[in-house]
Every structure is written in structure tokens, then in C-alpha cells.
Amino acid sequence: MAVIDDLRGTWAGAAGRRKSEPTEIVIGRRFVATQYRKLVWEVVAISRNFGDPIPHVQLARVGSPLDTKTVSAAVLGDRRFYEAVGQR
């Protein structure tokens, strides 16, 4: 099973402090976009292209597996953009 566990989403908190929390990305893990929480996305594949330092993750919409998108693992691991289902 492919696992990405070394990514850390870093952002500035409300008080300007830097925050960093690890996000484990594994096939089968579900995420929601922070701006649009109605759709749940599931990791179906993780790939690293030759010469690209950041892996990419293919997501399929839960309930509609033909609706897919690909995002960088860095974006998926950044809590400004995505949050793992069940984590808050």
C-alpha cells in the first residue's frame, strides 16, 4: 500500500503563529475540501512522476467514482485546502 506520511501542511494561524500538523495520505483515506464540504473525495492512487519532487494523488468522489481529479500531495496535506474526514 502506498503511503505518504512525511508531508506537513504549514500555515499561519489567526495569531500569526506558524502551525504544522502531519497528514498521512494513504489509498482509501477520505478528504473534504475546506471551501466545499458537501463532496467527499477518496484517495484511489498515488504517483510520483520522474523529476517531480512532489507526488500527486488521484481522488475519486465518493458515490460517483467516475468523477475524479488529481492534486499534489502537498495541497492535499495542507489543511487550508483539504481536511481528512474524521479529523478536526
Secondary structure, DSSP 8 states (H G I E B T S, - for coil): --EE---EEEEE-TTS-EEEEE--EETT-EEEETTEEEEEEEEEEEE--TT-SS-EEEEEETTEEEEEEEEEHHHHT-TTTEEETT--
